Amino acid sequence: MAECKLRTLIISVFCIAFLSGCSSASNISPEIVCGKWQMYAADTGRNGKEQKQPITYTFMPDGKYVSRLTESTPEETTGKWEIKDGKLLLSETKNNIAAYTYSKEQGQTFTYVAYEKTFFPKGVTFILRKIVP
């Protein structure tokens, strides 16, 4: 009887440890986030293909980021980033917050779906792909 209880306790502890190790929150670390990322976008409502955008994000270890628009007139935006509840939260200086979900499936990516009533009523998926030097 005591062996059965001990075995059940060991199995329970193993399962809890295994499941907590599989959570998405543990998959994101500052080391993964820091660096340069390229923006892509896809029209979610029309199952559109990803299209590379002229925007890059550089995430610094101090929790700040710089996004650069690299078209004919370069423009920079700054903000802060943090990891919370398994998501990458980006907050701009205007206090707009976007919560990106991390995935390692097709390379390191973060995705965020946004909705805009006029242009993207069914959503647009923004994708960040890490630029490997």
Biotite code that builds the C-alpha atoms (Angstrom):
import biotite.structure as struc

atoms = struc.array([
    struc.Atom([0.000, 0.000, 0.000], chain_id="A", res_id=1, res_name="MET", atom_name="CA", element="C"),
    struc.Atom([2.790, 2.439, 0.927], chain_id="A", res_id=2, res_name="ALA", atom_name="CA", element="C"),
    struc.Atom([4.642, 1.510, -2.297], chain_id="A", res_id=3, res_name="GLU", atom_name="CA", element="C"),
    struc.Atom([1.553, 2.324, -4.336], chain_id="A", res_id=4, res_name="CYS", atom_name="CA", element="C"),
    struc.Atom([1.186, 5.756, -2.697], chain_id="A", res_id=5, res_name="LYS", atom_name="CA", element="C"),
    struc.Atom([4.886, 6.501, -3.180], chain_id="A", res_id=6, res_name="LEU", atom_name="CA", element="C"),
    struc.Atom([4.723, 5.427, -6.832], chain_id="A", res_id=7, res_name="ARG", atom_name="CA", element="C"),
    struc.Atom([1.628, 7.638, -7.369], chain_id="A", res_id=8, res_name="THR", atom_name="CA", element="C"),
    struc.Atom([3.398, 10.593, -5.723], chain_id="A", res_id=9, res_name="LEU", atom_name="CA", element="C"),
    struc.Atom([6.511, 10.157, -7.885], chain_id="A", res_id=10, res_name="ILE", atom_name="CA", element="C"),
    struc.Atom([4.443, 9.886, -11.079], chain_id="A", res_id=11, res_name="ILE", atom_name="CA", element="C"),
    struc.Atom([2.416, 12.976, -10.101], chain_id="A", res_id=12, res_name="SER", atom_name="CA", element="C"),
    struc.Atom([5.560, 15.026, -9.408], chain_id="A", res_id=13, res_name="VAL", atom_name="CA", element="C"),
    struc.Atom([7.093, 13.890, -12.715], chain_id="A", res_id=14, res_name="PHE", atom_name="CA", element="C"),
    struc.Atom([3.936, 14.834, -14.659], chain_id="A", res_id=15, res_name="CYS", atom_name="CA", element="C"),
    struc.Atom([3.740, 18.277, -13.056], chain_id="A", res_id=16, res_name="ILE", atom_name="CA", element="C"),
    struc.Atom([7.429, 18.925, -13.757], chain_id="A", res_id=17, res_name="ALA", atom_name="CA", element="C"),
    struc.Atom([7.069, 17.700, -17.350], chain_id="A", res_id=18, res_name="PHE", atom_name="CA", element="C"),
    struc.Atom([3.953, 19.751, -18.085], chain_id="A", res_id=19, res_name="LEU", atom_name="CA", element="C"),
    struc.Atom([5.370, 22.918, -16.545], chain_id="A", res_id=20, res_name="SER", atom_name="CA", element="C"),
    struc.Atom([8.465, 22.461, -18.693], chain_id="A", res_id=21, res_name="GLY", atom_name="CA", element="C"),
    struc.Atom([6.272, 22.340, -21.797], chain_id="A", res_id=22, res_name="CYS", atom_name="CA", element="C"),
    struc.Atom([4.510, 25.624, -21.163], chain_id="A", res_id=23, res_name="SER", atom_name="CA", element="C"),
    struc.Atom([5.021, 28.403, -23.695], chain_id="A", res_id=24, res_name="SER", atom_name="CA", element="C"),
    struc.Atom([6.099, 30.812, -20.958], chain_id="A", res_id=25, res_name="ALA", atom_name="CA", element="C"),
    struc.Atom([9.277, 28.816, -20.377], chain_id="A", res_id=26, res_name="SER", atom_name="CA", element="C"),
    struc.Atom([10.112, 28.803, -24.101], chain_id="A", res_id=27, res_name="ASN", atom_name="CA", element="C"),
    struc.Atom([10.692, 32.558, -24.300], chain_id="A", res_id=28, res_name="ILE", atom_name="CA", element="C"),
    struc.Atom([13.775, 34.048, -22.731], chain_id="A", res_id=29, res_name="SER", atom_name="CA", element="C"),
    struc.Atom([15.481, 37.436, -23.099], chain_id="A", res_id=30, res_name="PRO", atom_name="CA", element="C"),
    struc.Atom([18.274, 35.665, -25.000], chain_id="A", res_id=31, res_name="GLU", atom_name="CA", element="C"),
    struc.Atom([15.760, 34.575, -27.643], chain_id="A", res_id=32, res_name="ILE", atom_name="CA", element="C"),
    struc.Atom([14.199, 38.035, -27.945], chain_id="A", res_id=33, res_name="VAL", atom_name="CA", element="C"),
    struc.Atom([17.356, 40.169, -28.060], chain_id="A", res_id=34, res_name="CYS", atom_name="CA", element="C"),
    struc.Atom([18.623, 40.866, -31.552], chain_id="A", res_id=35, res_name="GLY", atom_name="CA", element="C"),
    struc.Atom([17.268, 42.006, -34.905], chain_id="A", res_id=36, res_name="LYS", atom_name="CA", element="C"),
    struc.Atom([13.931, 40.829, -36.364], chain_id="A", res_id=37, res_name="TRP", atom_name="CA", element="C"),
    struc.Atom([12.285, 41.355, -39.784], chain_id="A", res_id=38, res_name="GLN", atom_name="CA", element="C"),
    struc.Atom([8.559, 42.191, -40.049], chain_id="A", res_id=39, res_name="MET", atom_name="CA", element="C"),
    struc.Atom([6.252, 40.241, -42.380], chain_id="A", res_id=40, res_name="TYR", atom_name="CA", element="C"),
    struc.Atom([2.477, 40.534, -42.750], chain_id="A", res_id=41, res_name="ALA", atom_name="CA", element="C"),
    struc.Atom([-0.315, 38.304, -44.072], chain_id="A", res_id=42, res_name="ALA", atom_name="CA", element="C"),
    struc.Atom([-4.006, 39.058, -44.588], chain_id="A", res_id=43, res_name="ASP", atom_name="CA", element="C"),
    struc.Atom([-5.551, 36.622, -42.119], chain_id="A", res_id=44, res_name="THR", atom_name="CA", element="C"),
    struc.Atom([-9.087, 36.904, -43.478], chain_id="A", res_id=45, res_name="GLY", atom_name="CA", element="C"),
    struc.Atom([-8.040, 35.941, -46.995], chain_id="A", res_id=46, res_name="ARG", atom_name="CA", element="C"),
    struc.Atom([-5.369, 33.374, -46.052], chain_id="A", res_id=47, res_name="ASN", atom_name="CA", element="C"),
    struc.Atom([-2.882, 35.686, -47.705], chain_id="A", res_id=48, res_name="GLY", atom_name="CA", element="C"),
    struc.Atom([0.764, 34.804, -48.182], chain_id="A", res_id=49, res_name="LYS", atom_name="CA", element="C"),
    struc.Atom([3.375, 36.445, -45.994], chain_id="A", res_id=50, res_name="GLU", atom_name="CA", element="C"),
    struc.Atom([4.852, 39.577, -47.469], chain_id="A", res_id=51, res_name="GLN", atom_name="CA", element="C"),
    struc.Atom([8.104, 41.077, -46.260], chain_id="A", res_id=52, res_name="LYS", atom_name="CA", element="C"),
    struc.Atom([7.587, 44.563, -44.827], chain_id="A", res_id=53, res_name="GLN", atom_name="CA", element="C"),
    struc.Atom([10.198, 47.340, -44.850], chain_id="A", res_id=54, res_name="PRO", atom_name="CA", element="C"),
    struc.Atom([10.341, 47.313, -41.030], chain_id="A", res_id=55, res_name="ILE", atom_name="CA", element="C"),
    struc.Atom([12.931, 45.810, -38.689], chain_id="A", res_id=56, res_name="THR", atom_name="CA", element="C"),
    struc.Atom([12.877, 45.566, -34.911], chain_id="A", res_id=57, res_name="TYR", atom_name="CA", element="C"),
    struc.Atom([15.990, 45.554, -32.747], chain_id="A", res_id=58, res_name="THR", atom_name="CA", element="C"),
    struc.Atom([15.406, 44.339, -29.186], chain_id="A", res_id=59, res_name="PHE", atom_name="CA", element="C"),
    struc.Atom([17.983, 45.386, -26.583], chain_id="A", res_id=60, res_name="MET", atom_name="CA", element="C"),
    struc.Atom([18.754, 43.583, -23.293], chain_id="A", res_id=61, res_name="PRO", atom_name="CA", element="C"),
    struc.Atom([17.556, 46.598, -21.263], chain_id="A", res_id=62, res_name="ASP", atom_name="CA", element="C"),
    struc.Atom([13.918, 45.988, -22.309], chain_id="A", res_id=63, res_name="GLY", atom_name="CA", element="C"),
    struc.Atom([13.826, 48.659, -25.036], chain_id="A", res_id=64, res_name="LYS", atom_name="CA", element="C"),
    struc.Atom([13.404, 48.273, -28.773], chain_id="A", res_id=65, res_name="TYR", atom_name="CA", element="C"),
    struc.Atom([13.803, 50.330, -31.926], chain_id="A", res_id=66, res_name="VAL", atom_name="CA", element="C"),
    struc.Atom([11.697, 49.701, -35.021], chain_id="A", res_id=67, res_name="SER", atom_name="CA", element="C"),
    struc.Atom([13.023, 51.077, -38.290], chain_id="A", res_id=68, res_name="ARG", atom_name="CA", element="C"),
    struc.Atom([11.023, 51.773, -41.406], chain_id="A", res_id=69, res_name="LEU", atom_name="CA", element="C"),
    struc.Atom([13.571, 51.292, -44.183], chain_id="A", res_id=70, res_name="THR", atom_name="CA", element="C"),
    struc.Atom([11.780, 52.726, -47.206], chain_id="A", res_id=71, res_name="GLU", atom_name="CA", element="C"),
    struc.Atom([12.916, 55.878, -49.029], chain_id="A", res_id=72, res_name="SER", atom_name="CA", element="C"),
    struc.Atom([12.368, 58.012, -45.914], chain_id="A", res_id=73, res_name="THR", atom_name="CA", element="C"),
    struc.Atom([13.800, 56.063, -42.951], chain_id="A", res_id=74, res_name="PRO", atom_name="CA", element="C"),
    struc.Atom([11.849, 56.466, -39.719], chain_id="A", res_id=75, res_name="GLU", atom_name="CA", element="C"),
    struc.Atom([12.434, 55.092, -36.220], chain_id="A", res_id=76, res_name="GLU", atom_name="CA", element="C"),
    struc.Atom([10.003, 54.285, -33.424], chain_id="A", res_id=77, res_name="THR", atom_name="CA", element="C"),
    struc.Atom([11.040, 53.308, -29.917], chain_id="A", res_id=78, res_name="THR", atom_name="CA", element="C"),
    struc.Atom([9.294, 51.396, -27.191], chain_id="A", res_id=79, res_name="GLY", atom_name="CA", element="C"),
    struc.Atom([9.643, 48.812, -24.466], chain_id="A", res_id=80, res_name="LYS", atom_name="CA", element="C"),
    struc.Atom([9.357, 45.040, -24.509], chain_id="A", res_id=81, res_name="TRP", atom_name="CA", element="C"),
    struc.Atom([8.730, 42.448, -21.810], chain_id="A", res_id=82, res_name="GLU", atom_name="CA", element="C"),
    struc.Atom([7.902, 38.782, -21.502], chain_id="A", res_id=83, res_name="ILE", atom_name="CA", element="C"),
    struc.Atom([4.647, 38.169, -19.644], chain_id="A", res_id=84, res_name="LYS", atom_name="CA", element="C"),
    struc.Atom([2.435, 35.069, -19.465], chain_id="A", res_id=85, res_name="ASP", atom_name="CA", element="C"),
    struc.Atom([4.332, 33.399, -22.318], chain_id="A", res_id=86, res_name="GLY", atom_name="CA", element="C"),
    struc.Atom([3.927, 36.370, -24.690], chain_id="A", res_id=87, res_name="LYS", atom_name="CA", element="C"),
    struc.Atom([6.235, 39.098, -25.953], chain_id="A", res_id=88, res_name="LEU", atom_name="CA", element="C"),
    struc.Atom([4.570, 42.409, -25.094], chain_id="A", res_id=89, res_name="LEU", atom_name="CA", element="C"),
    struc.Atom([5.574, 45.473, -27.114], chain_id="A", res_id=90, res_name="LEU", atom_name="CA", element="C"),
    struc.Atom([4.492, 48.874, -25.878], chain_id="A", res_id=91, res_name="SER", atom_name="CA", element="C"),
    struc.Atom([5.101, 51.938, -27.991], chain_id="A", res_id=92, res_name="GLU", atom_name="CA", element="C"),
    struc.Atom([5.611, 55.435, -26.675], chain_id="A", res_id=93, res_name="THR", atom_name="CA", element="C"),
    struc.Atom([1.885, 55.991, -27.386], chain_id="A", res_id=94, res_name="LYS", atom_name="CA", element="C"),
    struc.Atom([1.085, 53.175, -24.912], chain_id="A", res_id=95, res_name="ASN", atom_name="CA", element="C"),
    struc.Atom([-0.270, 50.864, -27.619], chain_id="A", res_id=96, res_name="ASN", atom_name="CA", element="C"),
    struc.Atom([0.415, 47.272, -26.596], chain_id="A", res_id=97, res_name="ILE", atom_name="CA", element="C"),
    struc.Atom([0.765, 44.272, -28.892], chain_id="A", res_id=98, res_name="ALA", atom_name="CA", element="C"),
    struc.Atom([1.068, 40.730, -27.496], chain_id="A", res_id=99, res_name="ALA", atom_name="CA", element="C"),
    struc.Atom([3.132, 38.460, -29.767], chain_id="A", res_id=100, res_name="TYR", atom_name="CA", element="C"),
    struc.Atom([3.080, 34.656, -29.473], chain_id="A", res_id=101, res_name="THR", atom_name="CA", element="C"),
    struc.Atom([6.365, 32.784, -29.896], chain_id="A", res_id=102, res_name="TYR", atom_name="CA", element="C"),
    struc.Atom([6.863, 29.744, -32.112], chain_id="A", res_id=103, res_name="SER", atom_name="CA", element="C"),
    struc.Atom([9.915, 27.706, -33.066], chain_id="A", res_id=104, res_name="LYS", atom_name="CA", element="C"),
    struc.Atom([8.137, 25.914, -35.920], chain_id="A", res_id=105, res_name="GLU", atom_name="CA", element="C"),
    struc.Atom([9.513, 27.359, -39.246], chain_id="A", res_id=106, res_name="GLN", atom_name="CA", element="C"),
    struc.Atom([12.377, 29.155, -37.477], chain_id="A", res_id=107, res_name="GLY", atom_name="CA", element="C"),
    struc.Atom([12.067, 31.553, -34.601], chain_id="A", res_id=108, res_name="GLN", atom_name="CA", element="C"),
    struc.Atom([8.949, 33.678, -35.049], chain_id="A", res_id=109, res_name="THR", atom_name="CA", element="C"),
    struc.Atom([6.611, 35.902, -33.094], chain_id="A", res_id=110, res_name="PHE", atom_name="CA", element="C"),
    struc.Atom([3.067, 36.484, -34.406], chain_id="A", res_id=111, res_name="THR", atom_name="CA", element="C"),
    struc.Atom([0.339, 38.969, -33.584], chain_id="A", res_id=112, res_name="TYR", atom_name="CA", element="C"),
    struc.Atom([-3.114, 39.283, -35.188], chain_id="A", res_id=113, res_name="VAL", atom_name="CA", element="C"),
    struc.Atom([-4.553, 42.803, -35.380], chain_id="A", res_id=114, res_name="ALA", atom_name="CA", element="C"),
    struc.Atom([-7.955, 43.952, -36.562], chain_id="A", res_id=115, res_name="TYR", atom_name="CA", element="C"),
    struc.Atom([-8.851, 47.237, -38.248], chain_id="A", res_id=116, res_name="GLU", atom_name="CA", element="C"),
    struc.Atom([-12.511, 47.806, -39.105], chain_id="A", res_id=117, res_name="LYS", atom_name="CA", element="C"),
    struc.Atom([-11.991, 49.375, -42.541], chain_id="A", res_id=118, res_name="THR", atom_name="CA", element="C"),
    struc.Atom([-8.899, 47.709, -44.011], chain_id="A", res_id=119, res_name="PHE", atom_name="CA", element="C"),
    struc.Atom([-8.599, 44.363, -42.200], chain_id="A", res_id=120, res_name="PHE", atom_name="CA", element="C"),
    struc.Atom([-11.974, 43.458, -40.645], chain_id="A", res_id=121, res_name="PRO", atom_name="CA", element="C"),
    struc.Atom([-10.934, 39.788, -40.445], chain_id="A", res_id=122, res_name="LYS", atom_name="CA", element="C"),
    struc.Atom([-7.452, 40.600, -39.223], chain_id="A", res_id=123, res_name="GLY", atom_name="CA", element="C"),
    struc.Atom([-3.889, 40.895, -40.402], chain_id="A", res_id=124, res_name="VAL", atom_name="CA", element="C"),
    struc.Atom([-1.148, 38.696, -38.970], chain_id="A", res_id=125, res_name="THR", atom_name="CA", element="C"),
    struc.Atom([2.112, 40.447, -38.193], chain_id="A", res_id=126, res_name="PHE", atom_name="CA", element="C"),
    struc.Atom([5.098, 38.120, -38.089], chain_id="A", res_id=127, res_name="ILE", atom_name="CA", element="C"),
    struc.Atom([8.555, 38.806, -36.725], chain_id="A", res_id=128, res_name="LEU", atom_name="CA", element="C"),
    struc.Atom([11.335, 36.524, -37.977], chain_id="A", res_id=129, res_name="ARG", atom_name="CA", element="C"),
    struc.Atom([14.765, 36.636, -36.366], chain_id="A", res_id=130, res_name="LYS", atom_name="CA", element="C"),
    struc.Atom([17.556, 37.830, -38.632], chain_id="A", res_id=131, res_name="ILE", atom_name="CA", element="C"),
    struc.Atom([20.511, 35.515, -38.175], chain_id="A", res_id=132, res_name="VAL", atom_name="CA", element="C"),
    struc.Atom([23.834, 37.318, -38.699], chain_id="A", res_id=133, res_name="PRO", atom_name="CA", element="C"),
])
